[in-house]
């Protein structure tokens, strides 16, 4: 359990650092494409905005599944 908590803490810190660096590179920086994938639904009208990021959610799910699978294999 201790190894998992240490690894989780380091991973969250690295992710935070990556987000900070991405913000400093500008609005269309490293993650400018994220949220504009093919299956992301965006409806904008005069008094209404709706955004449902299906494509981004699928991509994030696949990436997190791979990362957690690798972590699980390293811990066992």
Secondary structure, DSSP 8 states (H G I E B T S, - for coil): -HHHHHHHHHHHHHHHHHHHHHHHT-TTSTTTTTT-STTEEEEE-SS-EEEEEHHHHHHHHHHHHHHHHHHHHHH-
